[in-house]
Amino acid sequence: MQKGLVSIIIPCFNGSEYIDRCIKSILEQNYNDIEIIIINDGSTDNSEQIVRELNNKKIRFYTTNNKG
């Protein structure tokens, strides 16, 4: 029995090597009432492109300047 929306927040800074696998793993879980919130902390690699290419309505992507 599912009990409501679960928000999964993923901070990302130059995570292009791992972000695709991370998101796909979350999407493969049995619990479906989720949203994935990715906070890009000023990445200089292609992390944003990888996330956007997944084109999934459960993914919300936000970018901010690097704050360390």
Secondary structure, 3 states (H helix, E strand, C coil): CCCCCEEEEEEECCCCCCHHHHHHHHHCCCCCCEEEEEEEECCCCCHHHHHHHHCCCCEEEEEECCCC
